[in-house]
Amino acid sequence: MYPLVTLLIFLLTPIALAKTTISFWHSQSANHETVVALADSFNTSQDDFEVVPVYAGDYREAAIKLIGAVNSGTPPVLFDAEVTVFPRLVEEGLVLELTDLANELPSNLVGDLYPNIWAYGELAGKRFGLPWNMAVPVLFYNASVLRQRGVEVPTDWSEFELAVADLTSRQTRGFIDVSAAFIFEMMVMSRGGQIVTEDGLPNFDSPEAIAALSLLQRLAKERHSIIKSFGELDAALVDFVRTKGMMAFASIAFWPMGLRYAIAFEPGAAPVPRGEAPSGNHSVPLMEGQLVVLEGASAEERRGAFAFWEFLVEPENVQTWVEASFALPVRRSALPLLEAWYAEDPNRRAGLDQIEFATARPRVGAYAIWQSYLEEAIEKSLKRGLDPETTLNEAQRRAEEDR
């Protein structure tokens, strides 16, 4: 009898000890190996879950891929949702609520998270998103040329316009202007304005938006800028490292790439300019993504995905991620661990120095579509010379019709 019981226990034990698999789709191409290493560390730290990370393409590609997976009934458990896609997933009921699990977190952990970063994942008073990879736009500049020409790094938009003119020559332009929604949002928010109102209405033709686009159009008409569309973001980076343009706006996450290829000059990174008379409500947009758990995940998969996020935001793991990705640290207790790393290259602080006044991008599902109208309006003004107020009014009308 006993040998039979022993055999049954032996055969059943592997089933009892099998880990719940947590498929994790992410968009961190440059840091996939770091994601894998973090997942491996989590997997070996406990016996309940096995996280399997998969690179799903950049944020736009991953969103399209996710729609196909949802339609075929094969979505991942955990998904790295770009911040303008995130609210749409919530509104369409494609992600699970995590409020109960968040309420069980220790108060010292929640209190250690930057409030603006932690608040991003809440919609209508409920928790759907978890912060991990977040960044802000910064000003990239050719430090060698600015120093050579005696141009100071601009801190407001008047100084910026003058600096662009001073840095323009027959061979180069002072500014590489990418017609991306997040950059235009930054120009509006830094003036104290909003692209979408607090009650979720489009606000594309606000005075701050008109002022921002008018500035960009002046630079274009005076041939002080190189105009690129959002789809030409990589080409804009190439122009920067080839010294065709002296300044550009991009996520701080692009800093390692710019540093790697800027062989002929010393690059610099700084906080973005503010309005000429900045009010207390100026801000910059929080970018990148939110981790969400897809509808259809089991209770155990949901619990495992949340446990993995808790592991990712342990201070030592935040340090690992920030040093690999140049993202913002989501917890204050990670800062002492990062002190030497920031001190090694002060340019790395350009994002961190803006963390306290970084706020959410528009959290309205329709904005995933509206931003294309905004980008079209910007391009019409810059490439065809159309009146900024007219093009923004048109974008406003199209967005209102989509509500």
Sine and cosine of phi, psi and omega as CSV:
sin_phi,cos_phi,sin_psi,cos_psi,sin_omega,cos_omega
0.00,0.00,-0.73,0.69,-0.07,-1.00
-0.89,0.46,-0.66,0.75,0.05,-1.00
-0.86,0.51,-0.60,0.80,0.00,-1.00
-0.92,0.39,-0.68,0.73,0.04,-1.00
-0.88,0.47,-0.68,0.74,0.02,-1.00
-0.88,0.48,-0.66,0.76,0.00,-1.00
-0.90,0.43,-0.67,0.75,0.00,-1.00
-0.90,0.44,-0.67,0.74,0.03,-1.00
-0.88,0.47,-0.67,0.74,0.00,-1.00
-0.88,0.47,-0.65,0.76,-0.05,-1.00
-0.96,0.28,-0.55,0.84,-0.07,-1.00
-1.00,0.07,-0.38,0.92,-0.07,-1.00
-0.85,0.52,-0.71,0.71,0.01,-1.00
-0.86,0.51,-0.57,0.82,0.02,-1.00
-0.92,0.39,-0.69,0.72,-0.03,-1.00
-0.90,0.44,-0.52,0.85,-0.07,-1.00
-1.00,-0.10,0.03,1.00,-0.04,-1.00
-0.88,0.47,0.70,-0.72,0.01,-1.00
-0.99,0.14,0.55,-0.84,0.12,-0.99
-0.97,0.22,0.81,-0.58,-0.04,-1.00
-0.99,0.14,0.76,-0.65,0.04,-1.00
-0.91,-0.42,0.99,-0.17,0.06,-1.00
-0.96,0.28,0.72,-0.69,-0.11,-0.99
-0.77,-0.64,0.94,-0.34,0.06,-1.00
-1.00,-0.07,0.77,-0.64,-0.01,-1.00
-0.71,-0.71,0.14,-0.99,-0.03,-1.00
-0.85,-0.53,0.45,0.89,-0.09,-1.00
-0.99,-0.13,0.94,0.33,-0.10,-1.00
-0.87,0.49,-0.71,0.71,-0.07,-1.00
-0.94,0.35,-0.33,0.94,-0.09,-1.00
-0.80,-0.60,0.48,0.88,0.00,-1.00
-0.86,0.51,-0.63,0.77,-0.01,-1.00
-0.90,0.44,-0.59,0.81,0.05,-1.00
-0.93,0.38,-0.65,0.76,0.06,-1.00
-0.87,0.50,-0.70,0.71,0.01,-1.00
-0.89,0.46,-0.68,0.73,-0.01,-1.00
-0.90,0.44,-0.65,0.76,0.03,-1.00
-0.91,0.41,-0.66,0.75,0.04,-1.00
-0.89,0.45,-0.67,0.74,0.03,-1.00
-0.88,0.48,-0.65,0.76,0.02,-1.00
-0.90,0.44,-0.66,0.75,0.05,-1.00
-0.90,0.43,-0.69,0.72,-0.05,-1.00
-0.88,0.48,-0.59,0.80,-0.01,-1.00
-0.99,0.11,-0.20,0.98,-0.05,-1.00
-1.00,0.10,-0.21,0.98,-0.04,-1.00
-0.45,-0.89,0.18,-0.98,-0.14,-0.99
-0.92,-0.38,0.13,0.99,-0.12,-0.99
-0.98,-0.19,-0.50,0.87,-0.16,-0.99
-0.73,-0.69,0.47,-0.88,0.06,-1.00
-0.76,-0.64,0.97,-0.26,0.02,-1.00
-0.99,0.12,0.76,-0.65,-0.01,-1.00
-0.87,-0.48,0.99,-0.15,-0.03,-1.00
-0.98,0.20,0.63,-0.78,0.02,-1.00
-0.70,-0.71,0.80,-0.60,0.10,-0.99
-0.96,0.26,0.85,-0.53,-0.11,-0.99
-0.96,-0.28,0.22,0.98,-0.07,-1.00
0.99,-0.17,0.08,-1.00,0.04,-1.00
-0.91,0.42,0.05,-1.00,-0.14,-0.99
-0.85,0.53,-0.65,0.76,-0.01,-1.00
-0.95,0.33,-0.66,0.75,0.04,-1.00
-0.90,0.44,-0.66,0.75,-0.03,-1.00
-0.90,0.44,-0.61,0.79,0.00,-1.00
-0.90,0.43,-0.66,0.75,0.04,-1.00
-0.91,0.41,-0.68,0.73,0.02,-1.00
-0.89,0.46,-0.61,0.79,0.00,-1.00
-0.90,0.43,-0.66,0.75,0.01,-1.00
-0.85,0.53,-0.68,0.73,0.04,-1.00
-0.89,0.45,-0.65,0.76,0.00,-1.00
-0.92,0.38,-0.63,0.77,0.03,-1.00
-0.90,0.43,-0.70,0.72,0.00,-1.00
-0.90,0.44,-0.51,0.86,0.00,-1.00
-1.00,-0.04,0.01,1.00,0.03,-1.00
0.97,0.25,0.40,0.91,-0.02,-1.00
-0.78,-0.62,0.73,0.68,0.00,-1.00
-0.96,0.28,0.35,-0.94,0.12,-0.99
-0.95,0.32,0.16,-0.99,0.10,-0.99
-0.98,0.20,-0.75,0.66,-0.07,-1.00
-0.89,-0.46,0.70,-0.71,-0.09,-1.00
-0.70,-0.72,0.68,-0.74,0.04,-1.00
-1.00,0.00,1.00,-0.05,-0.13,-0.99
-1.00,-0.04,0.83,-0.56,0.08,-1.00
-0.85,0.53,0.57,-0.82,-0.22,-0.97
-0.89,0.45,-0.41,0.91,0.07,-1.00
-1.00,0.08,-0.32,0.95,0.08,-1.00
-0.99,0.13,-0.54,0.84,-0.07,-1.00
-0.77,0.64,-0.80,0.60,-0.03,-1.00
-0.90,0.43,-0.50,0.86,0.02,-1.00
-0.93,0.38,-0.64,0.77,0.06,-1.00
-0.87,0.49,-0.63,0.77,0.02,-1.00
-0.91,0.41,-0.75,0.66,-0.05,-1.00
-0.88,0.47,-0.53,0.85,-0.02,-1.00
-1.00,0.01,0.10,1.00,0.08,-1.00
0.94,0.35,0.47,0.88,-0.07,-1.00
-1.00,-0.08,-0.10,1.00,0.01,-1.00
-0.81,-0.59,0.42,-0.91,-0.05,-1.00
-1.00,-0.01,0.54,-0.84,0.08,-1.00
-0.96,0.28,0.59,-0.81,-0.06,-1.00
-0.84,-0.55,0.28,0.96,-0.09,-1.00
-0.85,0.53,-0.70,0.72,-0.06,-1.00
-0.89,0.46,-0.66,0.76,0.02,-1.00
-0.93,0.36,-0.63,0.77,0.02,-1.00
-0.90,0.43,-0.59,0.81,0.00,-1.00
-0.92,0.39,-0.32,0.95,0.01,-1.00
-1.00,0.03,-0.09,1.00,-0.02,-1.00
-0.92,0.39,0.57,-0.82,0.07,-1.00
-0.87,0.50,0.61,-0.79,-0.03,-1.00
-0.89,0.46,-0.51,0.86,-0.01,-1.00
-0.94,0.33,-0.46,0.89,0.07,-1.00
-0.96,0.29,-0.78,0.63,-0.01,-1.00
-0.87,0.50,-0.66,0.75,0.00,-1.00
-0.93,0.37,-0.33,0.94,-0.01,-1.00
-1.00,0.07,-0.36,0.93,0.04,-1.00
-0.96,0.29,0.63,-0.78,0.10,-1.00
-0.87,0.49,0.80,-0.59,-0.10,-0.99
-0.84,0.55,-0.66,0.75,-0.02,-1.00
-0.92,0.40,-0.55,0.84,0.02,-1.00
-0.96,0.27,-0.67,0.74,0.00,-1.00
-0.92,0.39,-0.60,0.80,-0.04,-1.00
-0.93,0.38,-0.36,0.93,-0.08,-1.00
-0.83,0.56,-0.60,0.80,-0.11,-0.99
-0.99,0.16,0.03,1.00,0.01,-1.00
-0.99,-0.16,0.72,-0.69,0.10,-0.99
-0.72,-0.70,0.76,-0.65,-0.02,-1.00
0.80,0.60,0.61,0.79,0.06,-1.00
0.97,0.23,0.15,0.99,-0.01,-1.00
-0.85,-0.53,0.53,-0.85,-0.03,-1.00
-1.00,-0.03,0.85,-0.53,0.06,-1.00
-0.83,-0.56,-0.48,0.88,-0.08,-1.00
-0.91,-0.42,0.42,-0.91,0.01,-1.00
-0.80,-0.60,0.80,-0.61,-0.06,-1.00
-0.98,0.19,0.65,-0.76,0.07,-1.00
-0.53,-0.85,-0.90,0.43,-0.02,-1.00
-0.97,-0.24,0.98,-0.18,-0.01,-1.00
-0.73,-0.69,0.51,-0.86,-0.06,-1.00
-0.51,-0.86,0.09,-1.00,0.08,-1.00
-0.71,-0.71,0.36,-0.93,0.09,-1.00
-0.95,0.30,0.51,-0.86,0.06,-1.00
-0.70,-0.72,0.21,-0.98,0.07,-1.00
-1.00,-0.07,0.89,-0.46,0.13,-0.99
-1.00,-0.02,0.65,-0.76,-0.01,-1.00
-0.54,-0.84,0.39,-0.92,0.04,-1.00
-1.00,0.08,1.00,-0.09,-0.09,-1.00
-0.89,0.46,-0.55,0.84,-0.01,-1.00
-0.89,0.45,-0.72,0.69,-0.04,-1.00
-0.95,0.30,-0.64,0.77,0.05,-1.00
-0.86,0.51,-0.67,0.75,0.01,-1.00
-0.92,0.40,-0.67,0.74,-0.03,-1.00
-0.90,0.45,-0.60,0.80,-0.06,-1.00
-0.99,-0.11,0.04,1.00,0.03,-1.00
0.93,0.36,0.54,0.84,-0.01,-1.00
-0.99,-0.16,0.80,-0.60,0.04,-1.00
-0.98,0.17,0.51,-0.86,0.09,-1.00
-0.90,0.44,0.83,-0.55,-0.09,-1.00
-0.94,0.35,0.61,-0.79,0.03,-1.00
-0.91,-0.42,-0.20,0.98,0.12,-0.99
-0.66,-0.75,0.10,-0.99,-0.15,-0.99
-0.96,0.28,-0.44,0.90,0.09,-1.00
-0.93,0.38,-0.72,0.70,0.05,-1.00
-0.89,0.46,-0.61,0.79,0.00,-1.00
-0.88,0.47,-0.73,0.68,-0.02,-1.00
-0.88,0.48,-0.66,0.75,0.04,-1.00
-0.91,0.40,-0.65,0.76,-0.01,-1.00
-0.91,0.43,-0.65,0.76,0.03,-1.00
-0.86,0.51,-0.70,0.72,0.01,-1.00
-0.90,0.44,-0.69,0.73,-0.02,-1.00
-0.92,0.40,-0.44,0.90,-0.06,-1.00
-1.00,-0.04,-0.09,1.00,-0.01,-1.00
-1.00,0.09,0.68,-0.73,0.06,-1.00
-0.65,-0.76,-0.09,-1.00,0.02,-1.00
-0.92,0.40,-0.47,0.88,-0.05,-1.00
-1.00,-0.10,-0.41,0.91,-0.12,-0.99
-0.73,-0.68,0.25,-0.97,0.11,-0.99
-0.90,-0.44,0.48,-0.88,-0.05,-1.00
-0.96,0.30,-0.34,0.94,-0.17,-0.99
-0.50,-0.86,0.66,-0.75,0.14,-0.99
-0.97,-0.25,0.92,-0.39,-0.13,-0.99
-0.98,-0.21,0.95,-0.32,0.04,-1.00
-0.99,-0.12,0.83,-0.55,-0.06,-1.00
-0.99,0.16,0.89,0.46,0.00,-1.00
-0.97,-0.25,0.62,-0.79,-0.05,-1.00
-0.85,0.53,-0.66,0.75,-0.08,-1.00
-0.91,0.41,-0.52,0.85,0.04,-1.00
-0.95,0.33,-0.67,0.74,0.02,-1.00
-0.92,0.39,-0.63,0.77,0.09,-1.00
-0.82,0.58,-0.71,0.71,-0.01,-1.00
-0.86,0.50,-0.68,0.74,-0.02,-1.00
-0.91,0.42,-0.55,0.84,0.02,-1.00
-0.98,0.21,-0.72,0.69,-0.05,-1.00
-0.91,0.41,-0.57,0.82,0.00,-1.00
-0.93,0.37,-0.28,0.96,0.09,-1.00
-1.00,-0.05,0.01,1.00,-0.03,-1.00
1.00,-0.03,0.13,0.99,-0.02,-1.00
-0.99,-0.12,-0.03,-1.00,0.02,-1.00
-0.67,-0.74,0.64,-0.77,0.09,-1.00
-0.98,0.18,-0.58,0.82,0.07,-1.00
-0.79,-0.62,0.73,-0.68,-0.06,-1.00
-0.94,0.34,0.21,-0.98,-0.03,-1.00
-0.89,0.45,-0.44,0.90,0.04,-1.00
-1.00,-0.06,0.29,0.96,0.18,-0.98
0.99,0.10,0.35,0.94,-0.01,-1.00
-0.98,-0.19,0.59,-0.81,0.04,-1.00
-0.89,0.45,0.59,-0.81,-0.05,-1.00
-0.65,-0.76,0.70,0.72,-0.13,-0.99
-0.94,0.34,-0.42,0.91,-0.08,-1.00
-0.96,-0.28,0.50,0.87,0.05,-1.00
-0.93,0.37,0.33,-0.94,0.05,-1.00
-0.84,0.54,-0.61,0.79,0.01,-1.00
-0.91,0.41,-0.62,0.78,0.01,-1.00
-0.93,0.37,-0.67,0.74,0.02,-1.00
-0.89,0.45,-0.65,0.76,0.02,-1.00
-0.90,0.43,-0.64,0.77,-0.01,-1.00
-0.91,0.42,-0.72,0.69,-0.03,-1.00
-0.94,0.33,-0.54,0.84,0.05,-1.00
-0.90,0.44,-0.65,0.76,0.06,-1.00
-0.88,0.48,-0.74,0.68,-0.01,-1.00
-0.89,0.46,-0.61,0.79,0.00,-1.00
-0.93,0.36,-0.62,0.78,0.05,-1.00
-0.86,0.51,-0.70,0.71,-0.01,-1.00
-0.89,0.45,-0.61,0.79,0.00,-1.00
-0.93,0.37,-0.70,0.71,-0.03,-1.00
-0.91,0.42,-0.55,0.84,0.01,-1.00
-1.00,0.10,0.07,1.00,0.01,-1.00
0.85,0.53,0.63,0.78,0.06,-1.00
-0.99,-0.14,-0.09,1.00,-0.06,-1.00
-0.73,-0.69,0.41,-0.91,0.15,-0.99
-0.98,-0.21,0.81,-0.59,-0.08,-1.00
-0.99,-0.12,0.80,-0.60,0.06,-1.00
-0.76,-0.65,0.55,-0.83,0.10,-0.99
-0.99,0.12,0.17,-0.99,0.02,-1.00
-0.86,0.51,-0.59,0.81,0.01,-1.00
-0.93,0.37,-0.21,0.98,0.01,-1.00
-0.97,-0.25,0.41,0.91,-0.04,-1.00
-0.86,0.52,-0.68,0.73,0.03,-1.00
-0.91,0.42,-0.63,0.78,0.03,-1.00
-0.90,0.43,-0.56,0.83,0.04,-1.00
-0.90,0.43,-0.63,0.78,0.04,-1.00
-0.90,0.43,-0.63,0.78,0.05,-1.00
-0.89,0.46,-0.68,0.73,0.03,-1.00
-0.88,0.48,-0.60,0.80,0.00,-1.00
-0.92,0.40,-0.75,0.66,-0.05,-1.00
-0.95,0.32,-0.33,0.94,0.08,-1.00
-1.00,-0.02,0.15,0.99,0.05,-1.00
0.87,0.49,0.52,0.86,0.12,-0.99
-0.99,0.16,-0.41,0.91,0.06,-1.00
-0.70,-0.71,0.58,-0.82,-0.15,-0.99
-1.00,-0.07,-0.39,0.92,-0.01,-1.00
-0.61,-0.79,0.46,-0.89,0.04,-1.00
-0.33,-0.95,0.38,-0.92,0.08,-1.00
-0.96,-0.27,0.67,-0.74,0.04,-1.00
-0.32,-0.95,0.21,-0.98,0.09,-1.00
-0.90,0.43,0.55,-0.84,0.07,-1.00
-0.86,0.51,-0.36,0.93,0.02,-1.00
-0.90,0.44,-0.31,0.95,0.02,-1.00
-0.99,0.12,-0.14,0.99,-0.08,-1.00
-0.84,0.54,-0.72,0.69,0.00,-1.00
-0.85,0.52,-0.62,0.78,0.00,-1.00
-0.92,0.39,-0.70,0.71,0.03,-1.00
-0.88,0.47,-0.64,0.77,0.01,-1.00
-0.91,0.42,-0.60,0.80,-0.06,-1.00
-0.92,0.39,-0.62,0.79,-0.12,-0.99
-0.98,-0.18,-0.20,0.98,0.00,-1.00
-0.99,0.13,0.98,0.21,-0.09,-1.00
-0.99,0.11,-0.55,0.83,-0.14,-0.99
-1.00,0.06,-0.07,1.00,-0.04,-1.00
-0.42,-0.91,0.19,-0.98,0.05,-1.00
-1.00,-0.07,0.90,-0.44,0.04,-1.00
-0.99,0.12,0.37,-0.93,0.06,-1.00
-0.69,-0.72,0.38,-0.92,0.06,-1.00
-0.70,-0.71,0.65,-0.76,-0.06,-1.00
-0.55,-0.83,0.33,-0.94,0.13,-0.99
-0.84,0.54,0.45,-0.89,-0.03,-1.00
-0.95,0.31,0.41,-0.91,0.04,-1.00
-0.89,0.45,0.36,-0.93,0.07,-1.00
-0.92,-0.40,0.06,-1.00,0.09,-1.00
-0.89,0.46,0.36,-0.93,-0.07,-1.00
-0.87,0.50,-0.57,0.82,0.06,-1.00
-0.78,-0.62,0.97,0.25,-0.17,-0.98
-0.86,0.51,0.77,-0.64,0.08,-1.00
-1.00,0.03,0.07,-1.00,-0.06,-1.00
-0.95,0.33,-0.19,0.98,-0.08,-1.00
-0.97,-0.26,0.27,0.96,0.07,-1.00
-0.92,0.40,0.52,-0.86,-0.04,-1.00
-0.42,-0.91,0.08,-1.00,0.11,-0.99
-0.75,-0.66,0.45,-0.89,-0.06,-1.00
-0.98,0.19,0.71,-0.71,0.19,-0.98
-0.97,0.23,0.76,-0.65,-0.11,-0.99
-0.86,-0.50,-0.08,-1.00,0.04,-1.00
0.99,0.15,-0.86,-0.52,-0.22,-0.97
-0.61,-0.79,0.08,-1.00,0.12,-0.99
-0.79,-0.61,0.64,-0.76,0.09,-1.00
-0.99,0.14,0.77,-0.64,0.01,-1.00
-0.77,-0.64,0.43,-0.90,0.06,-1.00
-0.97,-0.24,0.82,-0.57,-0.11,-0.99
-0.97,0.24,0.58,-0.82,0.11,-0.99
-0.81,0.58,0.68,-0.73,-0.04,-1.00
0.97,-0.25,-0.28,0.96,0.06,-1.00
-0.92,0.39,0.61,-0.79,0.03,-1.00
-0.96,0.29,0.22,-0.98,0.03,-1.00
-0.86,0.51,-0.62,0.79,-0.02,-1.00
-0.95,0.31,-0.63,0.78,0.06,-1.00
-0.90,0.44,-0.66,0.75,0.04,-1.00
-0.88,0.48,-0.70,0.71,0.01,-1.00
-0.90,0.43,-0.63,0.78,0.00,-1.00
-0.93,0.37,-0.63,0.77,0.04,-1.00
-0.89,0.46,-0.66,0.75,0.01,-1.00
-0.92,0.39,-0.64,0.76,0.02,-1.00
-0.89,0.46,-0.60,0.80,0.04,-1.00
-0.91,0.42,-0.66,0.75,0.05,-1.00
-0.88,0.48,-0.67,0.74,0.04,-1.00
-0.85,0.53,-0.62,0.79,0.04,-1.00
-0.92,0.40,-0.68,0.73,-0.03,-1.00
-0.88,0.48,-0.52,0.86,-0.06,-1.00
-0.99,-0.14,0.20,0.98,0.21,-0.98
-0.89,0.45,0.65,-0.76,-0.14,-0.99
-0.77,0.64,-0.67,0.74,-0.01,-1.00
-0.91,0.41,-0.55,0.83,0.01,-1.00
-0.98,0.19,-0.52,0.86,0.15,-0.99
-0.88,0.47,-0.69,0.72,0.04,-1.00
-0.85,0.53,-0.74,0.67,0.01,-1.00
-0.84,0.54,-0.70,0.71,-0.06,-1.00
-0.94,0.34,-0.69,0.73,-0.01,-1.00
-0.89,0.46,-0.69,0.72,-0.03,-1.00
-0.93,0.38,-0.42,0.91,0.03,-1.00
-1.00,0.07,-0.64,0.77,-0.18,-0.98
-0.96,-0.29,-0.30,0.95,-0.10,-1.00
0.92,0.39,0.31,0.95,0.08,-1.00
-0.94,0.35,0.14,-0.99,0.07,-1.00
-0.97,0.25,0.60,-0.80,0.13,-0.99
-0.96,0.28,0.79,-0.61,-0.06,-1.00
-0.99,0.14,-0.23,0.97,-0.02,-1.00
-0.83,-0.56,0.62,-0.78,0.02,-1.00
-0.92,0.39,-0.55,0.84,-0.06,-1.00
-0.93,0.36,-0.18,0.98,0.07,-1.00
-0.99,0.15,-0.29,0.96,-0.09,-1.00
-0.87,0.48,-0.69,0.72,0.04,-1.00
-0.87,0.49,-0.53,0.85,0.02,-1.00
-0.95,0.32,-0.42,0.91,-0.05,-1.00
-0.99,-0.14,-0.06,1.00,-0.12,-0.99
-0.83,0.56,-0.73,0.68,-0.02,-1.00
-0.92,0.38,-0.59,0.81,-0.01,-1.00
-0.91,0.41,-0.70,0.72,0.05,-1.00
-0.91,0.42,-0.63,0.78,-0.02,-1.00
-0.92,0.40,-0.49,0.87,-0.01,-1.00
-0.88,0.47,-0.55,0.83,0.04,-1.00
-0.53,-0.85,0.98,-0.18,-0.05,-1.00
-0.85,0.53,-0.37,0.93,0.05,-1.00
-0.87,0.50,-0.47,0.88,-0.01,-1.00
-0.89,0.45,-0.35,0.94,-0.04,-1.00
-0.99,0.14,-0.08,1.00,-0.09,-1.00
-0.85,0.53,-0.58,0.81,0.07,-1.00
-0.97,0.22,-0.73,0.68,-0.03,-1.00
-0.85,0.53,-0.61,0.79,-0.03,-1.00
-0.91,0.41,-0.20,0.98,0.01,-1.00
-0.95,-0.32,0.05,1.00,-0.18,-0.98
-0.90,0.43,-0.56,0.83,-0.09,-1.00
-0.94,0.33,-0.44,0.90,0.02,-1.00
-0.90,-0.44,0.45,0.89,0.12,-0.99
-1.00,0.06,0.70,-0.71,-0.03,-1.00
-0.74,-0.67,0.20,-0.98,-0.09,-1.00
-0.91,0.42,0.58,-0.81,0.23,-0.97
-0.94,0.34,0.20,-0.98,-0.05,-1.00
-0.79,0.62,0.80,-0.59,-0.03,-1.00
-0.96,-0.29,0.83,0.55,0.08,-1.00
-0.83,-0.56,0.79,-0.62,-0.07,-1.00
-0.81,0.59,-0.61,0.79,-0.04,-1.00
-0.91,0.41,-0.33,0.94,-0.05,-1.00
-0.90,0.43,-0.40,0.92,0.08,-1.00
-0.84,0.54,-0.48,0.88,0.08,-1.00
-1.00,-0.07,-0.68,0.73,-0.05,-1.00
-0.83,0.56,-0.59,0.81,-0.07,-1.00
-0.90,0.44,-0.42,0.91,0.06,-1.00
-0.93,0.37,-0.57,0.82,0.07,-1.00
-0.91,0.41,-0.62,0.78,0.00,-1.00
-0.91,0.42,-0.70,0.71,0.00,-1.00
-0.91,0.42,-0.59,0.81,0.06,-1.00
-0.90,0.43,-0.64,0.77,0.02,-1.00
-0.90,0.44,-0.66,0.75,0.01,-1.00
-0.88,0.47,-0.72,0.69,-0.02,-1.00
-0.90,0.44,-0.62,0.78,0.02,-1.00
-0.89,0.46,-0.63,0.78,0.00,-1.00
-0.95,0.32,-0.61,0.79,-0.10,-0.99
-1.00,0.07,-0.60,0.80,-0.07,-1.00
-1.00,-0.07,-0.45,0.89,-0.04,-1.00
-0.91,-0.41,-0.07,1.00,0.07,-1.00
0.96,0.28,0.32,0.95,0.00,-1.00
-0.95,0.31,0.45,-0.89,-0.06,-1.00
-0.87,0.50,0.78,-0.62,-0.03,-1.00
-0.84,0.55,-0.68,0.73,-0.01,-1.00
-0.90,0.43,-0.61,0.79,0.01,-1.00
-0.91,0.41,-0.73,0.68,-0.03,-1.00
-0.93,0.37,-0.58,0.81,0.03,-1.00
-0.95,0.31,-0.57,0.82,0.10,-1.00
-0.88,0.48,-0.65,0.76,0.02,-1.00
-0.90,0.43,-0.70,0.72,0.04,-1.00
-0.88,0.47,-0.64,0.77,0.04,-1.00
-0.87,0.49,-0.72,0.70,-0.01,-1.00
-0.88,0.48,-0.70,0.71,-0.03,-1.00
-0.91,0.42,-0.63,0.78,0.01,-1.00
-0.93,0.37,-0.64,0.77,0.02,-1.00
-0.90,0.43,-0.58,0.82,0.02,-1.00
-0.93,0.37,-0.40,0.92,-0.02,-1.00
-1.00,0.04,-0.14,0.99,-0.06,-1.00
-0.89,0.46,0.00,0.00,0.00,0.00
